Amino acid sequence: MLLALVQVGGTLGAAHNQPARRPVDALAVGLLVLGPAAVWFGRRAPRLVCAVVVATTGLFLLAGYPYGPVYASLALALVFAVARGHRVTAWSGAGALVLADAVGRIRLDRDHWSWGTQLGVVGWVLVILAVAEVVRVRAERAASFRAAVQERRRRQAGEERLRIAQELHDVVAHHMSLINVQASVALHLADRRPENVEPALRAIKAASKEALAELRSLIDVLRDDGPAPLAPAPTLAALDDIVERSGHAGLVVSKSVEGQARALPAAVELAAYRIVQEAITNVVRHAGAHHAAVTLGYGAEVLTVRIDDDGDGGRRHADLVPGNGLRGMHERAAALDGTFSVAASPLGGLRLEAGLPVGGGG
């Protein structure tokens, strides 16, 4: 090992200028090699390595061998121990080493021992420990930064999974519900009024085509190597399609606008579109309604989205258990720091109302 060669060679060179110290012999060479050999395992067992290196260095100094690069392996062992959080072991070992050096000096030449020289050794040991503490702090900061980055990535991945799950639920639930209703209508009219079967089949074709396109776009997002989705996100301008498709399913949907309609941030328009889509889906599937009214209120700071129906939900809204649809609408509003509420509608059914902040008017 390079460190062992440095310690042995450096100590042999330094011995020429320290005739009063004990000559380098086989024991000294063994101690000079044992320290670097132990440092090799510093990352696996820092406390044990620190103890071994302190012991070998202390024996070297107690024996009165020449000063030199014997402190090199000690410095590495202390840095490894402190960096791994074993500060008590490192500081205790450093204190024991200073004591061993003092005892060795007194044994070798009591008359020439001085506090100044000993304080110099203490100073060098403190410098080594200070460097070790700096390494520890930097390592802890780096670990904290990496943990924060990983946590942020996990959170972003979780938010993305939630968003995709919401999109999948809304797309599948809406289009499949319309397809189911239209298929039922087609089967019902196949024998009685076959001329009305074609419009139902056309509606099924259009709904399934749109559902497949949106599903492909979402699946492309899930593929790491897939292309970015080319289809634009749905906007409030596409609500007319929901109104038309719902009419084919037997639900008459009207749309009205309060205030001055204008372009809004994409996230707001997507959330509003999905809330209306899911609300109409719930009406078609569960409410037994004949009419639904969608109202968009363009305020200066908030877009109000209100959906009323004349189904049977108004009588039991107090006991309504929120399903995935209602939870999804609430989550979409909450993601924009908006509000969402469910109440009885003047039409007799349910009123779903969301308030979505538009960022000072979009």
N, C-alpha and C positions, 0 to 999 in steps of 0.2 A: 504494500500500500504506500502511496505517495506520502501520506501523513507520517507513517512510521519512519520512512527514510528521512524526512525533514527533521523529525525529532531526534533520531539517532545521530545523523550527520551534523545537525546544528549543535547538539550537545557536545559532540567530540571536538568541534571547532571552538566552542565557548570554553571548554575545559583548559585550553592553553593559557587563557587569561585569568584563571581562577586556581592558582596553585595551592591555595589554602583549603580548597574543597577536596572531597574524596575523589580519587581517580575513577573514571568510568570503567566498570568491570562487567562481567557477564550478567550479574543481578541488575545492574543499571540498564543494560541493553534490554533485558527481559521486561523490566517495568516500562521502558520507553516504547516497546512494541505492544505490550498488553493494552495500554490505553487506547491507541488508534484502532486496535483490533476490536475493542469493545464498542467504540464509536460507530463501527459498521452496523451495529444493531440498534442505533439510537432511535430510529423511527418506530421500531417494533416494541421496545421495552425501555423507554426513556428513564424511568426511575431506577431500574436495575443498572443500566449503563452509567448513569450519573454516579451511583454509589461505587461502582467498580473503578471508574476513572478517578474519582476523588480519592479512593483508597490507594490506587497505584501511584498517583501523583504525590499524595501525602507520605507514603513510604519512601518515595524518591527523595523528597525534601528532608524527611526525618533522618535518612541515612547520610545526609550531607553531600549529596552529589552536586555537580555544578549546575548553576542556573542556565537556562537556555529556552529552547522552544518546547519544553515539557508542558507548558501551559496551553499549547495549541489544542490538544485533545480535550483538555479540561474546558476550554472555551466552547467547543462544539457540544460537549455533553451538557453543559449548563444551558446553552441555547435550546437544545432539543427538549430538555426537561421543562424549562419555563414555557416554551411555545406550546407544549402539550398540556399545560395547566398544572404541572407539578412544581409549583413555585416554592412550597415549603421544603421539598426535597432539595431543590437547587440552592436555596439560600442557606439551608442547614449544612449542606455539603461544602459551600463556599466558606462558611464560618469554620468548619472543621479543618479545612485546608489552610486557612490563615493561622489557626492554632498550631497545626503541624509544622508550618514554616517557622513560626516563632520558636517552637521547641527545638527544631533542627538547628537554627542559628545559635541558640544559647548553648546547646550541646557542643557545637563545633568551636565556637569562639565567644565565650561569655564576655570577655573584656571589650570586644569590638561590637557587641550588639547595641543597637540604638533604636529609639522610638521612631526617628525619622525614616530609617530604612524600612522598618516594619510597616509604617504608615504608607510607604510607597507601594508595598505589596498589597496592602488593603485597598489602595486606590486603584490598582490594576484589576483586582478582583471585582471591585464595584463597577468599573467600566465594562467589564465582561457581562456582569449582571444587568447593567443598564441597556447594553445592546440586546441582550436576550429579551428584556421587557419590551423594547421597541419592536422586535421581531414578533413577539406574542401579540401586541396590540394591533400591529398591521395584519397579522394572520386572522385575528378575530374580526377585524373590520372587513377583510376580504370575505371571510366565511359568512358574515352577516349580510354583506352585499349579494353574495351568490344565493343565499337563502331567500332574500327579498325578491330577487329576480325570478327564482323558481316559483315562489309563492304567487307573484304577479302573473307568471305564465299559466300556473294552474288555475288561478282565478279567471283569467281571460279565456282559457280553454273551457272552463265550466260555464261561463257566460255565453260563449259561442255555442256550446252544446245545448244550453237552454233555449237560445234563440232559434237554433235549427229545429229543436223539438217543437217549439211553438209554431214555426213555419210549417213543419210537416203536419202537425195536428190540424192547423187551420186549412191547409190545402186539401188534405185527404178528407177531413170531415165535411168541408163545404161541397167539394165536387162529388164525392161519393154519395152524399145525401141527395143531391140533385139527380144524380144518375139513378139512384134507387127509386126516387119518386117518379121520375120519367119512365123508368122501366115498368113500374107498377101501372102507370097510366096506359102505356102501350099494350100491356097484357090485357088490361081491363077493356080497352077499346078495340082489340084485335078483331073480335067477332061482331060487336055491335056497330061500331062506327070506324071501319078500317081507314076512312079518309083522314082521320085525326091521328093515325098512328105515325105517319111520316114526320110531322112536326116534333113529336116526342122523340123519335129516333134521331132527328137532326140535333135536338137539344142535348141528347146523350152524347152524340159524336163531338159536339163543340165542347161540352164540359170535360169529357175524357181527354180530348186533345190538349186543352189548357192545363189540366191536372198533370198530364205527362210532361209537358214543357216545364212546369214549375218544379216537378220532382227531379227532372234531369238537372235543372239549375242547382238545386240543393245538393244533389249527389256530387256534382262537380266541385262544390265547396268542400265536401268531405274528403275528396281525393287530394293527397299531397301533391301529386304530379299532374293533376287535372287542370284544364284551362279555366280561366276566370269566367264566371257566368256572363254571357252576352246579353241576356234578356234584362231589361231595366226592371227595377223594383216597382211593384204596383203603386199607383198614386190614386188620389181622390178622383181624378178624371176617369178612372176605370170603374167607378161605382155604377155607371149606367149599365155596364155589362151584368153586374150582380142583379140590378133591377130587372133587366130583360130575362135573365135565366130563371129568376125566381117566379116571374110570370108564367113561364112554361111549366113550373112545378105546381101551379095552382095558387100561389101566394101573390096577391097584388101589392107591390111595393111602390110607394111614392117617395120622392126625394125633394126636399126644399132647402133653400139656403137663406140664412139670416146674416146680414152684413155684406160687406164687399168681398167676394171671392178673390183669392189671390194665391200665388205660389207660396208654399211653405217649405221648411226644411224637409229633406227626404225622409228622415227618421220619423217626423211627425206625420207626414202623409202616409207612410207605410203603416204606422201604428193605427191611424184612424181607419185606413182601408181594412186592415185585418180585424179590427174591432167590429166594424160593420159587417164584414163577411161572416165572422163567427156568430154574431148576433142573429143574422138572417138564417144561418144554418140551424141554430137552436130553435128558432121560430118554426122552420120547416119541419124539423124532426120531432119537436116535443110540444109545441104550444097548441096545435090544432087551430091555428089562426087563419083568417081569410085575408087580412090586410095588415100591412106594416108600414110605418112612416119613419123615414130617415131624415133627420134634420142636422144640418151643419151650420154652426154658429161661429162666424169669423169675428172674434174679438180682437182688441188691440194686442193683448198679451196671451190669450188663451183661445184655442180652438175647441168648441163644444161639440161633441158628437152624441146625438140622442137618437135612440131607436125605440119606438113604441109599437105595440101590436095589440090586436083585439082577441088574443087567445085566452086560455083558461089559467094562465100563470098568475094573474093578478090576485086571484082568491087565495092562493097558497104561497105568495112570495115570502111571507114571514117565516114559513117552515122550509123554504127552499134550501136544499143542500148543494153548495157550489160544486160543480164538476170541473173537468179539465177545461171546458170552454170558458166558464166564468173566471176561473183562476187565471187562465191565459190572458183574458182581456184585462183583468186587474194588474197582472204583471207587466203587460205592455204599457199601461198608463203609468204605473209606478216607476218603470225604467226611465221615463221622461220627467219624473218628479210631478206627475199629474195625479188626477183623482179618478175614481170609478165608483159608481153606486148603482144599486138595484132597488127599484121601488115599483109600486103599483102605477099603472098607466091610466090616464083619462080615457083611453080607448077600451079599457076593461082588462087588458093583459098586463104585461110587464113593461117597465121603462128602464132601459139601460142607458146610463149617461156617463160619459167620460169627459174630463177637462184636461186638455193637453197643452202645456205651455209652448209658445211658438217663438220664444226668444225676442221679445219686443216687436212682434209683428212680422217676423220672418224676413 
